[in-house]
Amino acid sequence: MVITFPHMGRVYISVKALFDDLNVKLVVPPPVSKNTLELGTRLAPEMACLPLKINIGNYIESIKRGADTIILTGSCGPCRFGYYGVVQKEILKDLGYDVNIVILDAPNTGFKAFIDKIRMISGYSSLSSLMRAFRAAFKVTVEVDELMDIVLRKRPREKHKGETDRLLSRFEHDVLKVHGSTETLELVAIYKDKISVIAEDEKADPVRIGLVGEIYTLIEPYVNLNVEKKLGSLGVEVHRGITLTDWIKTHLSMDMKYKRARRNALDKAKPYLGRCIGGHAWETIAATVGFNEKGMDGVIQILPFGCMPEIVAESIIPTISRDLSLPAMTVTVDELTGEAGYMTRLEAFVDLLSQKKGMVS
Ligand code: SF4
């Protein structure tokens, strides 16, 4: 069995560490590219969400590299994500791909079924080795997210432009060559140290922007047109409203302290949205209010075209912006989004925030 999975930001680092530890053969899907998007756009229904289209492209690219088993995440809930796994399975079947498809529903909807499927994929590893591998993979996720926080803080302050990104791309190259969680964690630690000591411009006083939106769009650079890097190059310190660590903790953690903290964070959305309406709209609204409390200069919502929950969030954000005097902007991304127009909007927003910041300080 050679498994593969959807590409989603830097998820592949943790998934690779997990399956290396379990001695499962794996095809890491190539980074999302024009080819991935073209494949997905051609083969998925026109009105499907952008993430679904790209996932289809990922699977086909991985199948061509030898994968015969695809792991998809399933879900239930008010938005189309609830049907994702099943729809993708049907599309691949219709296209004639002879692959096994394993849909993993979140463990909080059935822990035993989740573990049974993982055990089956891993050649019936013992429960203890599974738990060990999961814990280590989670540690990898936390460390990679911390590495990214260092990158986001460093980009707008670096003395020699481009140094942070040069090291980040070297890390992304090297991480594919290491095997298992121990080697991965060692490598992450090395790059955390290297990036932390990059020389900073002492006069740098970056504008701070919070990014909010649906998780896939926020963490996959190809889909959000590398918004973190673009903003960093404009001298912005970026803060992410949702990370992979948050997602895993939300769906897997039994930690009551985390659950209370999450509840408190979501309560911030109460005056505007009091419940989950699918996707990450609730988190988007809560994070927007939370970013104001953290003193951000502005918020940008990244909205994948046609995403129902984020469209609702988009309609609420102007009210929050008015109530809290927090500048906010929504950018919609789809397969037709042009890079130049996107960059112009980011530049204009950052200019506005810089002027406002200059007037205040
Ligand atoms: S959150 Fe939005 S983009 Fe994601 S599956 Fe739901 S509707 Fe589609």
Residues whose N, C-alpha, C, O or C-beta is under 5 A from the ligand:
A	BS01	SF4	C49 C79 R80 F81 E214 G279 H280 P304 G306 C307 M308 P309
